[in-house]
Amino acid sequence: MKTSEVSARLDTFFRLDSYGPEDFAEIIDFWRGARVPFERYVTPRFAERHNGLMLEGAPQVARVFTLVFPSEEVLAEVERLAGGEPALIFTHHPMDFETSDRGLIAVSEEWLRRLKEARVSFYSAHAPLDCHERISTSRSLARACGVPAQETFAKYMGGHAGVYGRIGPVPLADFVDRVKRACGVERADLKEHGFVVERVAVVAGGAAFPALMQEALDAGCDTYVTGDFRVRHGGPWAEEHRPQFDAFIEKAPINLIGGSHYATESLVLRHEMLGWFNSLGLPADFVPQGDAWR
């Protein structure tokens, strides 16, 4: 299948033109700071919009690899699995993200070059995948945790990144175990407020924002499921906001459950997106990262 056709179908399905260029606009500054001549590699449209086809490695696509963060470890595995066959990476993030360490890291010039030489194209959908009305990071997480997506919340980049619904009542400990099984993690972060779960808000990824938690509280939710409800990574933004965010978390009268940024966002890429590409006649595989909490 032509790369341009796959890209166009993704653009239409995720309504890329509905999202402004502010989503992941910082990627340009990261590349410039790392002295990456990104203009030699990325498509002009991506340089303006920061979503969509970032790199065209070949005019055709024979198979697809879905992933959460384009770390060097994961890109090396894609390179190995592709084996020179023209392929497409479909990723939620256009940058790597060390959620427990350095934070955001732009794809290096070496890897932009290696992907192009390996005939691997690169497509990213961040807010469009978070906010889609049918296939989204939070809807997939909610479904896996047995939470009906009865309402949306968490307005984000022109859409809504969160859903909430009523379950149970379920003992908190049992529900935490359910989240861990859904995410495939051995541990989950927990800030406990009550012993019973009945109304659950779900925002996959790094939704450690007091305004979103308050919105869940205002909607009557007793539990908030996300990837990270604390800011654990480094960097100036994190250091500035961490004290304020932590102070809110300690006082918030709501159960907070974190299943890791990576694991909570991986579900849609492991399941729904593989089926989406299969419907185009393209074989697709999810490429995991080794440590869900890295």
Summary of the structure (lengths in Angstrom):
residues: 294
radius of gyration: 18.8
end to end distance: 34.9
largest distance: 55.3
contacts: 1042
relative contact order: 0.16
helix: 40%
strand: 23%
